[in-house]
Amino acid sequence: MTEQRLSLPAVDLLAALGLPLTAMVNQRVPKKMLAENGAPTMSDRKLIQDYIEEVKWVAALKPANVGVPDYKDEQRTYLELAVLCVTLRKGGQLDPKSAKVSRIAELIHRSIPYPVFLVLDDGDNRIVSLAHIRWAQTEIDKTVLDGELLFTNFSHLPVSVSESAENALNARAEFLASLALSKQPCNDLCTLYQGWMDTVSAWQAAVVTGRFVTSKSPAHAAERRAALRRCHELDAQVASLRLAASKEKQIARQVAANLEIKALLVKREQVVSNV
């Protein structure tokens, strides 16, 4: 599937959060801290050193500066939410879809003892990553990731998302407006963070459906993510079959592959209706 570029500078993405000035930090974080706190292996430390240019702690959201209570239960304690922007080295030649980029995001989440709204910027791509954390069961005062990493590139959209770039830009504008702190649930810092995750999930759905509709609830957002995973699985199967069919010389096998592709595309349409 071909893609069109819809440039979204990191500064605009961060501005869309609508954070109060009292929450802003804007301090550089030494890469050494990330390597020491979140990189368990030599290859992980090398990944941080080789591909990260700069880490900036943009903001720290606390009850005192955002008016949202902290959150505590047996599994987690959310006293603060962090907003980080990480500049990746342009010469690193990192594919935003590669496992290396998602691993870098995971390592950063693991190195910070607070839930992080993370923006990765390599000059061409702006990636947002979020992940819940909880207390480790085996190590005192250590946190681990809780659940899947929510990982999204905001620099490209499939052409099929809309009939024109204007429609895609409108969908993105709706997303950015929904991302604002004032639009998130503010019962406590945990529900606030989950609200951001659900908003990003709604954008992921928009890339597939062509329309931006906010998630109705965390359960609805989880259902969307499951449907999106299934869409991606079906897309991979279709791509594999098309490649095989293009190399197949026997007409009967080409016909069989095309019939299987059509069946998978029907399944995909059914899945998309649940996104």
N, C-alpha and C positions, 0 to 999 in steps of 0.2 A: 504494500500500500504506500503510495507516495505521500509526502508530507509537505506542509507549507510552514514557513517560519512565522511565528508571532512573538516578536521580541518582548520580553518582560524583564526589565532591569531589576536587579536584586533590591535596589533602593525603593522602587515602586512597590515591590512585593512586601517589603518590611513596613513601608508607610501605610499600606492597606490594613495593617493590624490595628492602627489607631491607638497606639500606646501612649500613656501620659508621660510628660517630660520627667516626672518624678521617678519613673521606672527605668529611665535610660541610663546605661552604664558606659557603653562605647569604649571599652578597654580591650587591648590586645591580650590574648591568652598565649603563653609560651607553648610551642608544640611539645616541648619536653614534658609538660604536665600531662598532656594527652597520652604520650607514650608510656609514662610511668603509671598512670591510673587506669588506662583502658586497653592497653595493648599487651595481651598475654604471651605473645610469641615474637620471635625475632622478625619474622616476615611481616607481622602486623606493625611493628615499630618502623620497619623499612618503608611500609606503605605510607605511614604518616609523614616520615621524613622526605620521601621522594615526591609525593603528589600534593601535599598541602603547602600552600604559599603563606597563608595568614589565617589566623582564627581571631575573630572579633566577638567579644561578649557584648551584644547590642543592648540587652535589657534584662532586668531581673524583676519579675512580677511577684510582689508580696502583698499580704493583706493590708499593710500600711499604705502602699502606694497605688493599689488598684481597687481597694474596698471590697475584696473578695476573700472570704474566710479560708483558712488553711484546711487541710483534710488529713484525717488519721483513721486508720483501722488496723487490724491485725497484720495485714499484708504490706501496707504502704503508708508513708508519711509525706504529704506534699506541703512543704512549708513555703515553697517558692517555685516558680516556673522560669526557665531560662530561654532567652532568644539569642541564638548564635548565627553568625554568618561566616562561612568558611570559603576562602578563595583558594581554588585549586590551581595548580601550575598549568599554564596554557601549553607549555611544551611537553606536558605529561602524556598527551595523546590518549586520554582516557575516554573510552566509549561510555556515555551516561547509562547505557543499559548493561554495562559489564558488572560482573560480580565484585570487581575491585571497588567501584564507586559505592555500591551498597554496603560493602564491608567497611569502607572508610566511615560512612554514616553510622553504622552499628558501633564502631569503636568509639566514636565521639559520644554517642548516647551512653555508652558504658562508662566513659571517663568522667561524666558529670553526674553528681549525686541528686540532680533534680530532673524532672521531665523537661525535654528540650524541644522548642520549635526551631528546627535546624534548616538553614538555607545554604546549599552548596552552589558555588558560582565558578564556572571555568571560563567565563567570558562569552561562551556561546550558549550555554545551558544554565538554567536556574532550576535546581532540584530542591524540593521540600521534603523533609523527613521528620516523622514523629513516632514516638514509641513510649508506651507506659513503662514504668519501672516498679519494682517491689523489693522488699527486703530479701536478701539471700538467706536460704535456710541453713547453710553450713558456716557462713562467715558473719561475725558480728559487725554491724555498722557498714556492711557492704550491700550494694544494690545490684540487681540484675534486670535485664529486659523482661517485660511481662507481656507476652503476646507478640503478634507479628509487627514488623517494621512497616509503617505506612510511608511509601516512597514514590514521589511523583515528579516528573519533568514537565515544567511549564513553558518550555521554549518551542515545542512543536505540537501541531495538531494534524490529525489525518484530514485530508481534503474532504473525505466523505462526511465529516462532522457537519458540514453546512454547505449550502449552495454558493456561499461567498465568504470572503475573509471578514466582511462586515458583520455577518451573523456570528461568526466565531468570536470576533472582538466583543460583540454585545454579550455573549455568554460569559466571556472572561471578565467583563466589567461587572456583571451580576455576581460572579464568584468573589471578586475583590471586595465588593460592597458587603457581601455576607461574611467575609473574613474578619471584619472589624471587631474589636474587643466588645464594643457596645452591643453587638448582635449575638454574642455568645451567651450560653446559660451561665449564670454566675452564682449558683448555690454555694460552690466552693471551688478551690483551685483544680480539683480532679474533674469536676463536671465542665469547668472552663476548658481544660485541656482536651477533654473528650469532644467538646463542641468544635474545637479546631480540627480534630481528626475527622469528625463527621462532615465538616464543610469541605475538607480536602477529598473525602470519599465522594461527595456530591460532584466535585469537579471531575474526578476520574470517570464517574458515570456519564457526565456531559460529553466527554471525549468520545464515548461510544454511541450515545443516543442523539447527540446534537443539540441537547437542551440542558440548561442548568436548573435543577430543582433541588432545593435543600433537603437534606435527610430529615425524616419525620422524627426519628429517635435513634439512639445508639444501636438498637436491634435492627432497624431498617438499614442503617449504614453498614452493619455487619453483613446483612443479606446482600446488599449491593456489592460489597467487596468479594463475597463468595461467587456471585454471578459474574463479576468481572474476571475473576480467576478462571472460571469455566470458559468465558469468551476467549481468553488468551490461549487456553488449552486447545480449543476448537480451531482457532486461527493457526496455531502451530501444526495441527493435524492437516488442515487444508493446504497450507504451504508445502508440507512434506509430500502430500499426494499430488499436488500440481507439478512439483519438481520430478517426481517419479513418472508421472504421465507424460511429461515432456521428453523423457528419455526412452519411453516404452515404444517399441517398434510394432508390436502386435496390436491390431485394431481392437480386438475383443478386450484386451486388458486396458486399453485406453478408455474404452466405453465404460468398463467396470469402475475404473478410477474416477471418471467424471460423474458417474451415478453416485458414488460414495461421497464425492465432494458436494454434490447437490444436497444429499441427505444431511451432511454436516452443517451446511449453510442454513438449512431449515431449522436444525437444532439451535444454531447460533441465534437466529431470529427469535426463537422461543425464549432463550436465555436473556436476550436483550430486553424483552418485554418485562422482565422482572428486575431490571437494573434501575 
